[in-house]
């Protein structure tokens, strides 16, 4: 059975989720993809992260060693090829460069805020993998500002971040109602 390296930057950072979705996948290491940017995107049916190219930016990732069967499960989960396309990218991993497959969301999707559950799963994944959540929080702030521009409000993005970090479900509902 052939193995492939897969770079996860969203909910597939979550070790429990990957164990369920891709039995036998092994965490190969953590690293960064240079010249890509973490963004929250939405469609009518999908709210998730994407990682499009952007000079000077970087995205923290977990690199998994996956089987063909695991890749097929990920294809179904990610909505490949309609919602995401696959791209092989260089990943900086412990001072060396490896090539890993990454799912990149359709570039035509709109900016948007993540569902609270999704954000929690991704945040747990950052903790699982020992990644600095600064990139995740920065993406959230950026999308919050984009949403506010669309609706013409000027509340501080720290409001949404504090609500998400210290929230109960009630806090989240209040926050989304206020947006």
Buried (B, 14 or more C-beta within 10 A) or exposed (E): EEBBBBBBBBBBBBBEBBEEBBEEBEBBBBBBBBEBBBBBBBBEEBBBBBBBEBEEBBBBBBBBBBBEEBBEBBBEBBBBEEBBBBBEBBBBBEEEEBEBBBBBBBEEBEBBBBBBEBBBBBBBBBEBBEBEBEBBBBBBBBBBBBBBEEEEEEEEBEEBBEBBEEBEEEBBEEBEEEE
